[in-house]
Structure formats: structure tokens, C-alpha cells
Amino acid sequence: MKSLIKKIGVGLILPSLLLLSACGSSSTSSSTNGEGKSSSIQERTIKAGIGLNEDHPEGLGLKKFAEIVSEKSGGKLTVKPFYAATLGDDQKMTEALQGGMQEITIPSTSPLVGMIKEYGIFDFPFLFNNGEEADAVLDGPVGQKLLDKLPEHGLIGLGYWENGFRQLTNSKHPVETAEDFKGLKVRTMQNEVHLAAFKDLGANPTPMAFSEVFTALESKTVDGQENPLATIKSNKFNEVQDYLSLTKHVYTPFVFLVSKKFWDGLSKEEQKILKDSAIEAGKYQRQLSREEDKKAVEDLKAAGMKVNEVSDEEKAKMKEIIAPVTEKFAEKFGKDLVDELNAEIDKVRK
């Protein structure tokens, strides 16, 4: 009888232990790597789309980001890049992130202004003199304040990359003075600061989607456009534009965005990999952008474009003409934030 009771007891205890063991293994998503350490990295494919070409510094930066993520995750996290707006323009991709249908995009800050008005401070003309000033602001408290506004809109910001200083091209004549803007029909982004500034300079700003720009220039629907040199070169605008004026009228950053829906489903380890990789690839991308900027001028000259510098005196005149625009939008975007922005720039210049 005692033997029977012992057998029944063992029969009841063993299944219970197995059940407890099974419950314990299903409560964690951790796995063990080759060194016997716990890892919370799952195999994932991450869609990352941008509006520019694969050979643009942003495209090369995205490729570098994918390589770093793969290396840091031991090949478990795979970033799949999509170039040249194949997933839609900046606005559509940003909305796809908010809906959780896409994981990453790296748009210019300008399209975010409709959602977070304070991003408009980066659209002020003649704000920065060089990339180092921009880096100090973007990587400092002002840049972080704006990243902190993204989560309530379904987005996570991991930092800033570089689009660069915008320059003017056209098919009419060189733009060397403020007066030379008068009458030029210039494609711009749908951006209220840019539109107001170009109007005050006497131009006729014409907003349109970036994908339509080459055809509009070719058909003379517009006389010119304004973009950083790497974008002008990679999109072959030199084939439909004769004049390049180095105005450096606006510095435009890229902001590295991740879908909050996707981000919230990641482990802390996975989040750290993406954050660290975005920053590391961003440093590479900025350096590449600045190197390409110098090279692009010579390449565009060699391709037949007539290139002219714009003097500091003329830039000062242009800045004076559009001062009312800056003052108006400083009030709209937040005077305290603009004051903090200018204080950061002053620190770098001293």
C-alpha cells in the first residue's frame, strides 16, 4: 500500500514540476548567446525609408546604419532600406510610422512643422554660418527639447543627421544680389517660412512635391529650385538648370524617426542598439555630407553649371529684407525657444 501511495505521489509531483518549468520559460523572451549570456534581441526586419537616392549622403548613411545594427545585434536585427521615396514622400512615411506600418524614416525637419510648430525654428533663413554651429544646437538642449515633443505624436526621435545648406539654382540668370531674386519662379517646399521669405525677396515661390521637381524644371514650369548641393547633384538638376548660386540661405537637418508603436515593442537592449547605431551612423553621414558638399561644387562646374558665390554683404542685405518674416515666426514658434536657440549659437561663435 505504501508503495502504491509513493507511486501516486511521484506521478502527481512530476507533472506539476514540468508545468512550472514550462511556465517559467514562456514568461521571458530572452535567449542565450554563444557566450552563455542572456540576450533580449529577437530576429526582426525593420523597414527604413527615405526620400533621397541611394548614392546621396543620406542614402549612404542609411546603409551604414543598417550595417552597424546588424553588427551590434549579431545579425538578428535586419534593416531593409528603401530609397528614392519608394515608400512615399516624407509626409506619407512619417504617417506610416505613426500608424505602425513602417518602422523608420529620416525626413527633413520642415515637414514636421505642421505637427510640431517649434520645428519651424530650423527654417529661419541665414540662421547658421556653418555646420559646427548647427551641430551644437541640434545635439544640445534645443534639439533635445524638440525630440521630446515627438512621442505624443506617435514618433520617437533618435537624433539629427544633415541635409545641409540649401543653395539656389535656376535657368534664367546668376543670382548674386538680393535684387536678382525678383520675378524668379522658384520651387520650394510647402513651408510657410520659406514661402514668406522668398516672397519678400521678390521671387515667386511655388510649392510642389520633390518627385515632381525635375520635370517642372525641364518643362520650365518653374525657373529654379533650392536644395543642398548633394541633392542637386544626385538628382541631376544640372541637366535642366544653368546657374548655381551659393546662397546658403537655409540649413536643413534630417531627424531620425522611429515608429513609437514599433519602439514600445522592443526590449531595452534592442532600443539601445538602434539609438547607438543612429548616432554613430549620423556622425558618419554628417562628415560624408560635408565632404560631398565640397566635391559637388566642382562636379557641377565640370558638368557645365555656371557657379557663383554670394558675398557676405549681399547675404546681410537679404537677411535684413526678410527680418520681418523671422520676427513674425519667432513669435509663432515661441520667443523663449528662439532666444535659447540664438544663445546657443552665440556660445559657439565666441
N, C-alpha and C positions, 0 to 999 in steps of 0.2 A: 504493500500500500504506500509506504514511504517512497519507494522507487517511482511509483506512478505519479505521486504528487510532485516529486522533483522534476520529472519529465515535463509535466504540465506547466510548472513554473518556468522552466527554461524556454519552453515553447511560447510562453506569453512575453517573457522579457526580451528575447532576441528580436522579434518584430518591432517591439517598441523602440529598442536601441537603433535599429535600422531606419525607422521613421524619423527619429530625432536627428540622425545623421543626415538624412535626405533633406529635412527642413533647413538644417544649418548650411548646406552647400547651395541651396537655391536663394538664400537671403543676401548673397553678395554677388556682385558682378566681377569681382576680382579674379584674375588668373595668375599663374606663376610663370615668370620668365625664366630664361636659361640659367640665371644666377640664383634661382630659388627665392627671389624677392617678389612680393606681391605687386601686381600691376592692375590698374583700373582702366586700361586702354582697350577699347573694343575696335573691331575692324569696321571702319566706316569709309564711305565715299562722300566727299564734300564737293558740291558744285560751286565753283567760283567764277563769276562772270564779270567782264569789264567791257567798256565801250570801244577801247582802242585796239590797235593791231598787235600781233604777237611780237613784232620787232621794235615796238615802241618801248621806251624805258619802263613804262608801267607793265607792259606785257612780259618783259624780261624779269621785272621784279616779281610778278606773279609766279613765273616759272621757278625762280629762286625760292620763293615761299613754299611752293609745293615740294621742292627738294629737301628743304630744311625740315618741314613737317614729317615727311617720310622718314628722314634720318632720326629725328628725335623720338618718333613713335615706333621705331623698329619695323617700319613698313605697314603698320596696322591702319594708320590714317592716310588715306589717299585723296589728295586734292586734284580734282579734274577741272582744268582751266577751260573757259570758253571766252574767245576773243572777238573783237570787232562787232560788238552788240548782237551776237548770235542769240542771246537770251533776252534781248530787248535793250532799250536805252537806259540811261542811269535811273530815270524815274521808275520805269517798269521793273527793273531789277531790284530797286530799293523796296518797292511794294511787294515783290515776290518774297523778299526776306521777311517783311512784316507778316506775311501770310504763311510763312514756314515752308514755302515751295522751293526756295533756293537758300543756300547756306551763307555765301559770302559775295559781296561786291565791293568795289573800291571807286566810288564816284567822286567827282569834284564836289566841293562843299556847296557850291552855288545852288544845285537843285534841292538841297535840304532846307533852303531859306523859307519855303512855303510851309514847312512843318515846324521848324525851329528858327524863328526870325533872327536870333542872335548870330547865326552863321553868316548873316549878311555883312558882318564887320570885315570879313576877308575879301569882300567885293569892292572895298574902297580903293579908288584909283591912287596910284603913287604912294601906297602905304609903306611898303618895304623898299629899301635900296638894294638889298642883296639877299641871298638865300640864308645866310647865317642869322640875319635879323628874323626871318620867317621861322627858322628852326627854334630860336629862343622862345618865341611866342607860342608856337604850336606845341612844343614839348614842355611848356611851362604851365603855370596855373590857369592862364586864359584858355589855352587849348583844352585842358582837362575839364574846366567848367562846362565847356560845350559838349564834350564827350559824356559828361554826367547827365545831360538832358536827353540822351538818346534812348535809354531803357524804357521810359514811359511811352515811347513811340514804337516799341517792339524791336528795337535795334540795340546792338552792343558795339561800341567803338573801341578798337584796339590801338589806335594811333593814327598818325598822319604820314602820308607819302607826298611826293612832289609832282604836281602837274607843271608848274613853272611860271615864269613871267610871260604874259601874253604880249604878242607883237602884232603889228598890223600889216596885212598885205592888200594890194588892190591892183586893178588893171588900168587905172586912169593916169596917175602921176605919183611922183615921190611925195611922201608926207614928211616934211621937215619942220614945219611950223604949225602952231595952233590953227592958223587960217587955212591950212591945207586940208583940214577935215571937212570944210564946208561943201555941202552938196553930195558927199560920198554916201552911197547906199551900202551900208556895212552889215553883214550878217553878225548877229550877236546871240547869246543865249537869251532865253526868256527870263531876264533878270532885271528887276526894277532899277537897281543902282546903275548897272551898265547902260540900260536904255536912257535913263535921265542924263548920265554923264555925256554920252555920245550926242544926245540932242543939244545939250548946252554948248558942245564944241562945234555945232553946226552940221553934224552928219545926220544921215537918215538911217537910224538903226532898224534892222529888220530881223526879228527873231525867227528861227526855224530849227528843226531837228538837225543834229550834226550829220546824220546819214544823208541829208539832202544837200549838204553844202557844196560838194564838188560839182554836182550837176547844175546847181544855181549859179556858181561861178563860171562854169563853162558856157552856159546859155546867156550869160550877162544879166540874169535876173537880179543879181546883186553885183556891185562893183568890187567888193572886198570882204574880208573876214578877219577875225583876230583870234589867235591861238598861240600857245607856246611853240617854239621852233621845232621841237621833236615831232609835234603833231602836224605842223605844216609840212615837214619833210616826209614823214611816214605815210601821209595821205596824198602825197604828190601834188599839193596845191600849186607848186611851181609850174606845173604843166598848163595851168589856167590863170595864173597871176604873174604879172610882170615885175611888180615893185614890192619890196620888203622894207618896212621902216621899223627900226629897232626902238620902239616906243617904251617898252617895259611898263606899260600903263597899269597893269593889274597882276599881282601874284596870286595864283590859284593853287590851293592844296588839294590833294586827294585825301579822303577819310576812309579808313579801313573798317568796313561794316560787317557784322555777323548777325544773322537772324537770332533774336532773343529766344524764340521757340526752340531752335536748334541748340543754342548755347546752354539753356537751362537743363537740357537733357544730357549734357556732358559731365564727366567726372571732373574733379578739381585738377587732376593730372592732365587730362585732355585739354581743359581750358588753358592751363599754363603753357602747354606745348604750342597752342595756337597763338597765344599772346606773345610769347617769346619769339616765335617764328616771324610774326608780323613785324615786330620791332627790328629784328635782325635783318630781315629782307628789306625793310623800309630804309635802313641805313645804306644798304647796297643800292637800292633804287634811287635814292637821292643823289648819291655820288655819280651813278650812271647818267642820271638826268642832266647833271651839271656838265659832265664831260661831253655828252651828246649835244648840249646847247652850243658849246664852242665849236664842235665839229660841224654841226648843222649849218652854221653861217657860211662856212667855206664850201660845203657841199651844195648849198642852194645858189651861191655865187657861181660855182662851176657849172651848175645846171642852167645858168642863163638869167637868174633873177638879178635885178638891179637893187643893191642893198645900200641903205643909208642910215647913219646914226642920227639920233635926235639929241641935240645939245641939252645940257642941264638947264640952261637959261630958258629954252623953249618948254621943257618939262615943267619948270616952275610956273611959266605962263599958263600952261594947260591946267595945272593944279589950282591956280588962282581962279581960272574961269569956272571950274567945277566945284569950287569951295562951297557954294550954297547947297549942292547936292549932298556933299559929305555931312554938312551941318544938319540938314533935314533928316537924313537917315541915321545919324548918330542919336538923335532924339528917339527915333523909332526903335532902334535896336537896343538902346539902353546907354545913357550917358555915362553911368558909372563903369560899365564894361568897356566902353570906348576909352575912357580915361585910364583904366587899368592897362588896356592894350598899348596905348601911347607911352605909358610909363615904362612898360617892359621894353619897348623899342628904344626909348631914351637910355635905358641902362646899358644896352648893347652898344650904342653909339658913343658912350662916354669912354 
